[in-house]
Amino acid sequence: MEMIAEERLESLKAGLIGGLSAGLAFLITTVVNGLLLNQYFSILNINQFQLINLQFC
């Protein structure tokens, strides 16, 4: 029974490390896109045009 608990603990640690790694990679990518790439590639600036116009009036 102890083996199952140890495996669950290892799985939990691996999941936490994987989740934190994915979150950190997303954060770094967002910062790089926001600070560096928007200056040189204007197409990456999503705020300059509307993708979908939801105003029907």
Secondary structure as GFF3:
##gff-version 3
##sequence-region A 1 57
A	DSSP	alpha_helix	2	32	.	.	.	ID=ss1
A	DSSP	pi_helix	33	37	.	.	.	ID=ss2
A	DSSP	alpha_helix	38	40	.	.	.	ID=ss3
A	DSSP	three_ten_helix	42	44	.	.	.	ID=ss4
A	DSSP	three_ten_helix	46	48	.	.	.	ID=ss5
###
